[in-house]
């Protein structure tokens, strides 16, 4: 018979859960305070514990720490009101298996959760889910912890912010969160906020009413409406304009939005996952991102480690990729060492592009040697080192990504979309200008007049490139 511990100061909830679990032939111990928890003699006797995170005399996280220290095999579930969801996520990071929001809406979910915990469910469930999606985790503890936590959060209606350098797989993680959760059969819609102009981005997000502007011949649903029962992934959220950020804040606060040209509000139930290669806290300090929007997005933050922090997995990934794409060559020890020593500013995307390029150029070669590798992989100090500033590393990574995209377009046998090429080049121009302006502003201690003089442009031009007009 499973032993269940319930700690909650609300007597009605305690009695309800006690009766619910007893009907399933479970042995239940119910207490209503931190003091009563301290008096328990053998915490290791419990198979599962349901802990309220807010007790009158104790922080529930303190109880969780004590429980996991004295009874590490006991599965813990924290119970929380909506206002303390962030605390519940912190509890998961401390070792809790799951969290339940009050008031309870699905009694069957609680029963199934208790059964799963007491039946010693497979601890590697996240591995099966990741494997089913073709995601390579390797041996990196950071990657395994990332996907273990993501798997626990997948079914929760909680906004998630993904941070990671360019090419680390932010959209892949967002898709995993969607497909591992209860909305797997519903729409997953992704949008890169940096790939569209302000007006086009808002039209894509919110839709427009008939006659809202020239050419709007009919009503059009936006992504918030299309993804209302599913997941909306907003990539490169830091690139959204100040005006768009205000509108996004309203949706996150109220669930309501307005179509362009329409005065009637609409509601969305879309689960929001946002991502950025830029450090949003730094963007807030620089004035390019709203602090209140960051607070709404940063309920749960998942950071994807860059490839340079898990270089031990590079040989295994190369082998996996080679088999997937039918590459028959091997690598000399010197070439493999170059792969492992290179800092990979473009991360997994750059690594994949490099392997594909080698596959095209040296398909008939039995062994890849250093002389066949891109020159940048052999130049000492050519790539950013650990500890280099985020802004420099981020710019390097993004520029590398742009270069790879242009090369991919040039070498592709597919029909060339000239608009895509021109749009990529415009993005390169804007990001390069912004990077040099910010660098010059740092050199001039933020003095716009001096920065404008050094750059040979007007202060108005600086405001334009920093989206301050």
C-alpha positions in Angstrom: 0.0 0.0 0.0 1.4 3.4 -1.1 2.1 6.0 1.7 1.0 9.5 0.8 1.8 12.7 2.7 -0.4 15.8 2.4 0.7 19.2 3.8 -1.8 22.0 3.4 -3.3 24.5 5.8 -6.6 24.5 3.9 -8.7 21.9 5.8 -11.1 21.4 2.9 -8.3 20.6 0.5 -6.7 18.3 3.0 -9.9 16.4 3.6 -10.7 16.2 -0.1 -7.3 14.8 -1.0 -7.2 12.4 1.9 -10.6 10.9 0.9 -9.6 10.8 -2.8 -6.4 8.8 -2.2 -8.0 6.6 0.5 -10.6 5.5 -2.1 -7.6 4.3 -4.2 -6.4 2.2 -1.3 -3.6 4.5 -0.3 -2.4 5.2 3.2 -2.6 8.9 3.8 -1.0 11.2 6.4 -2.4 14.7 6.5 -0.9 17.6 8.4 -1.6 21.4 8.1 1.6 23.2 9.2 5.4 23.3 9.0 5.6 22.6 12.7 3.7 19.4 12.2 6.0 18.5 9.4 9.0 18.9 11.7 7.5 16.4 14.1 7.3 13.7 11.5 9.8 11.0 12.5 10.5 9.0 9.3 10.1 11.0 6.1 11.5 8.1 4.1 8.3 6.1 4.8 6.4 8.2 2.2 6.2 7.3 -1.5 4.8 10.6 -2.5 4.2 14.0 -0.9 1.8 16.8 -1.9 3.1 20.1 -0.4 1.4 23.5 -0.3 4.1 26.1 -1.2 2.5 28.7 1.1 1.9 27.7 4.7 1.2 30.2 7.5 4.3 29.2 9.4 6.7 28.0 6.7 7.8 28.4 3.1 6.8 25.2 1.4 10.2 25.2 -0.5 12.0 24.8 2.8 9.9 21.7 3.5 10.7 20.4 0.0 14.4 20.8 0.6 14.2 18.9 3.9 12.1 16.2 2.3 14.5 15.6 -0.6 17.5 15.6 1.7 16.0 13.0 4.1 13.9 11.1 1.7 15.4 11.5 -1.8 13.2 8.7 -3.3 10.0 10.3 -2.2 8.2 11.9 -5.1 7.1 15.5 -4.3 4.3 17.5 -5.9 3.8 21.1 -4.9 0.4 22.8 -4.8 0.0 26.5 -5.7 -2.3 29.3 -6.6 -1.8 31.0 -9.9 0.0 33.9 -8.2 2.8 31.6 -7.1 3.4 29.6 -10.3 6.9 30.9 -10.5 7.6 29.6 -7.0 6.2 26.2 -8.1 8.6 26.1 -11.0 11.4 26.9 -8.6 10.2 23.9 -6.6 10.6 21.7 -9.7 14.2 22.9 -10.1 14.7 21.8 -6.4 13.5 18.3 -7.2 9.7 18.3 -7.2 8.2 16.0 -9.8 5.3 18.3 -10.7 3.0 21.0 -9.5 -0.8 21.4 -9.3 -2.6 24.7 -9.5 -5.4 25.6 -7.2 -8.4 25.5 -7.4 -8.2 21.9 -8.8 -10.0 21.6 -12.1 -9.3 18.0 -13.2 -9.7 15.4 -10.4 -8.8 12.6 -12.7 -5.5 14.3 -13.3 -4.7 14.3 -9.6 -5.6 10.6 -9.3 -3.4 9.7 -12.3 -0.5 11.7 -11.0 -0.7 10.0 -7.6 -0.8 6.6 -9.3 2.2 7.4 -11.5 4.3 8.6 -8.7 3.6 5.7 -6.4 4.1 3.1 -9.2 7.7 4.3 -9.7 7.2 5.5 -13.2 10.1 5.4 -15.6 12.5 8.1 -14.5 13.9 8.4 -18.0 10.5 9.4 -19.6 12.0 12.6 -21.0 14.6 10.5 -22.8 11.9 8.5 -24.6 10.1 11.8 -25.5 13.3 13.4 -26.8 14.3 10.3 -28.7 10.8 10.2 -30.3 11.4 13.7 -31.6 14.9 12.9 -32.9 16.6 15.2 -30.5 20.3 14.5 -29.7 21.1 15.1 -26.1 24.5 13.4 -25.9 26.1 13.0 -22.5 26.0 16.6 -21.4 24.4 16.9 -17.9 23.2 20.4 -18.7 21.2 19.1 -21.8 19.7 16.2 -19.9 18.6 18.5 -17.0 17.2 21.0 -19.5 15.0 18.4 -21.2 14.1 16.7 -18.0 12.7 20.0 -16.7 11.1 20.8 -20.1 9.3 17.5 -20.1 7.8 18.3 -16.6 6.7 21.7 -17.8 5.3 20.6 -21.2 1.7 20.1 -20.0 1.6 23.2 -17.9 -0.2 26.4 -19.1 2.8 28.6 -18.2 4.7 31.0 -20.4 8.3 30.0 -21.0 11.3 32.0 -22.1 14.1 30.2 -24.0 17.5 31.8 -24.1 20.4 30.5 -26.2 22.9 31.6 -28.7 22.1 31.5 -32.4 22.0 28.0 -33.7 21.5 26.2 -30.4 18.1 24.8 -31.2 15.6 27.1 -29.5 12.7 26.3 -31.9 13.5 22.6 -31.5 13.1 22.9 -27.8 9.9 24.9 -28.2 8.5 22.1 -30.5 9.5 19.5 -27.8 7.6 21.5 -25.2 4.5 21.5 -27.4 4.6 17.8 -28.5 5.4 16.4 -25.1 2.4 18.2 -23.6 -1.4 18.0 -23.7 -1.6 20.3 -26.7 0.4 18.0 -29.0 -2.4 17.5 -31.4 -3.2 21.2 -31.6 -1.4 23.8 -33.8 2.2 24.8 -33.2 2.9 28.1 -34.9 6.3 29.7 -35.0 7.2 33.3 -36.0 10.6 35.0 -36.1 10.0 38.6 -34.8 13.2 39.8 -36.4 12.3 38.6 -39.9 9.4 41.0 -40.5 8.8 44.7 -40.5 6.8 46.2 -37.6 3.5 46.5 -39.6 3.8 43.0 -41.2 4.7 41.5 -37.8 1.6 43.0 -36.2 -0.6 41.8 -39.0 0.8 38.3 -38.8 0.3 38.2 -35.0 -3.1 39.9 -34.6 -4.7 39.6 -38.0 -6.6 42.4 -39.7 -10.2 43.3 -40.5 -11.6 43.8 -43.9 -10.7 47.3 -45.1 -8.2 47.9 -42.4 -5.7 49.1 -45.0 -5.3 49.2 -48.8 -5.4 45.6 -50.1 -7.2 44.2 -47.0 -10.1 42.7 -49.0 -11.2 40.3 -46.4 -10.9 39.5 -42.7 -7.7 37.6 -41.8 -7.0 35.6 -38.7 -3.6 36.2 -37.0 -1.3 33.8 -35.3 -2.8 34.5 -31.8 -6.2 33.4 -33.1 -4.9 30.5 -35.2 -2.9 29.1 -32.2 -5.6 29.7 -29.7 -5.9 26.1 -28.7 -2.2 25.3 -29.3 1.2 26.9 -28.9 2.6 30.2 -30.3 6.4 30.4 -30.5 7.8 33.9 -30.8 11.4 33.6 -31.8 13.9 36.5 -31.4 11.4 38.4 -29.3 14.0 41.1 -28.6 13.6 42.2 -32.2 10.0 43.3 -31.7 9.4 47.0 -32.0 8.4 49.0 -28.9 4.9 49.4 -30.3 4.6 45.6 -30.8 6.0 45.0 -27.3 3.2 47.0 -25.8 0.6 45.0 -27.6 2.2 41.7 -26.7 2.2 42.8 -23.0 -1.6 43.3 -23.2 -2.1 39.8 -24.6 0.0 38.2 -21.9 -1.8 40.2 -19.2 -5.4 39.8 -20.3 -5.5 37.2 -23.1 -7.1 39.8 -25.3 -6.0 41.4 -28.5 -7.4 43.6 -31.3 -7.2 42.8 -35.0 -5.8 45.7 -37.0 -8.7 47.9 -38.0 -11.2 46.2 -35.6 -12.6 47.7 -32.4 -13.9 44.5 -30.9 -11.5 42.6 -28.7 -10.8 38.9 -29.3 -9.4 36.3 -26.8 -6.7 33.8 -27.2 -5.9 30.7 -25.2 -2.5 30.2 -27.0 0.3 28.9 -24.8 3.2 31.4 -25.4 6.8 30.3 -25.7 9.3 33.1 -26.5 13.0 32.9 -27.4 15.9 35.2 -27.8 19.6 34.9 -28.6 20.1 38.2 -26.9 20.2 38.7 -23.1 16.9 40.3 -22.4 17.9 41.7 -19.1 20.8 43.5 -20.9 18.3 44.7 -23.5 16.1 46.1 -20.7 19.1 48.0 -19.3 19.9 49.4 -22.8 16.3 50.5 -23.1 15.5 48.4 -26.2 13.1 46.0 -24.4 10.3 46.6 -21.9 10.9 45.6 -18.4 7.3 44.7 -17.7 7.2 42.5 -20.8 10.3 40.7 -19.6 8.6 40.0 -16.2 5.6 38.5 -18.1 7.7 36.3 -20.3 10.3 35.2 -17.6 8.0 33.0 -15.6 10.1 30.1 -16.5 13.5 30.5 -18.2 15.2 27.6 -20.0 18.8 28.2 -21.1 20.2 26.0 -23.9 24.0 25.5 -23.4 26.1 26.5 -26.4 28.0 23.8 -28.3 31.4 24.9 -26.8 30.1 23.8 -23.4 29.4 20.2 -24.6 32.3 19.5 -27.0 32.5 16.0 -25.7 29.4 15.2 -27.7 30.7 16.4 -31.1 32.1 13.1 -32.3 28.9 11.3 -31.5 26.8 14.0 -33.2 29.0 13.8 -36.3 28.6 10.0 -36.4 24.8 10.4 -36.1 24.6 13.0 -38.7 26.8 11.1 -41.1 24.6 8.0 -40.9 21.4 10.2 -41.3 22.7 11.8 -44.5 24.6 8.9 -45.9 28.1 10.4 -45.6 30.7 7.7 -46.0 33.9 9.5 -45.1 35.6 9.3 -41.8 37.8 12.0 -40.0 41.5 11.9 -39.3 42.4 12.4 -35.6 43.8 15.8 -36.4 40.5 16.8 -38.2 38.4 15.5 -35.4 40.5 17.4 -32.9 39.9 20.6 -34.9 36.2 20.0 -34.7 36.5 19.6 -30.9 38.7 22.6 -30.4 36.8 25.1 -32.6 34.4 27.3 -30.6 31.4 27.0 -32.9 29.9 30.5 -32.6 27.0 29.4 -34.8 26.5 26.3 -32.6 24.7 23.2 -33.9 23.5 25.1 -37.0 27.0 25.9 -38.0 28.2 22.4 -37.3 25.5 20.9 -39.5 26.2 23.3 -42.3 29.9 22.5 -42.1 29.2 18.7 -42.3 26.8 19.2 -45.3 29.4 21.4 -47.0 32.1 18.7 -46.6 29.6 16.1 -47.9 29.1 18.1 -51.1 32.8 18.9 -51.7 34.4 15.6 -50.6 31.7 12.9 -51.1 34.2 10.6 -52.7 37.0 11.1 -50.2 37.6 8.3 -47.6 39.1 10.5 -44.9 38.6 14.2 -44.1 41.9 15.8 -43.2 42.5 19.3 -41.7 43.4 20.7 -45.2 39.8 20.1 -46.2 38.2 22.0 -43.3 37.1 25.6 -43.6 40.0 28.0 -42.9 38.2 29.6 -39.9 38.4 26.3 -38.1 42.2 26.2 -38.3 43.0 29.9 -37.4 44.1 30.3 -33.8 41.7 32.6 -32.0 39.4 33.0 -35.0 36.3 32.2 -32.9 35.1 33.7 -29.6 36.5 32.1 -26.5 34.7 31.3 -23.3 34.5 34.5 -21.2 34.3 36.8 -24.2 31.5 39.4 -23.9 28.0 38.3 -24.7 27.6 41.2 -27.2 30.7 40.3 -29.2 30.0 36.6 -29.2 26.4 37.1 -30.1 27.3 39.4 -33.0 29.9 37.0 -34.2 27.4 34.1 -34.0 24.7 36.0 -35.8 27.0 37.2 -38.6 28.2 33.6 -39.0 24.6 32.5 -39.3 23.8 35.2 -41.9 26.9 34.1 -43.9 25.8 30.5 -43.8 22.3 31.4 -44.9 23.7 33.3 -47.9 26.0 30.4 -48.8 23.2 28.0 -48.5 21.0 30.0 -50.8 23.9 30.3 -53.4 24.6 26.6 -53.4 21.0 25.5 -53.4 19.5 23.8 -56.5 16.1 25.1 -55.5 14.6 28.1 -57.3 16.0 31.3 -55.8 13.6 33.5 -53.9 15.2 36.9 -54.5 13.0 38.5 -52.0 14.4 36.2 -49.3 17.9 37.0 -50.4 17.3 40.7 -50.2 15.5 40.5 -46.9 18.5 38.6 -45.4 20.9 41.2 -46.7 18.7 44.0 -45.2 18.7 42.2 -41.8 22.5 41.9 -42.0 22.8 45.6 -42.7 20.5 46.6 -39.8 22.1 44.2 -37.3 25.6 45.3 -38.3 24.7 49.0 -38.0 23.1 48.4 -34.6 26.1 46.5 -33.3 28.6 49.2 -34.3 26.4 51.9 -32.9 26.1 50.2 -29.6 29.9 49.6 -29.5 30.5 53.2 -30.2 28.0 54.3 -27.6 29.9 52.3 -25.0 33.2 53.9 -26.1 31.6 57.4 -25.7 30.0 56.5 -22.3 26.6 56.8 -23.9 27.1 60.3 -25.4 24.9 60.3 -28.6 26.5 63.4 -30.0 30.0 62.1 -29.8 29.0 58.7 -31.1 27.2 60.3 -34.1 30.3 62.3 -34.8 32.6 59.3 -34.7 30.2 57.3 -37.0 29.6 60.2 -39.4 25.9 60.1 -39.0 23.2 62.1 -37.3 21.7 61.4 -33.8 18.4 60.9 -35.6 20.0 58.0 -37.5 21.1 56.5 -34.3 17.6 56.6 -33.0 16.4 55.0 -36.2 18.7 52.0 -36.1 18.0 51.5 -32.4 14.2 51.4 -33.1 13.7 54.6 -31.0 11.7 56.6 -33.6 
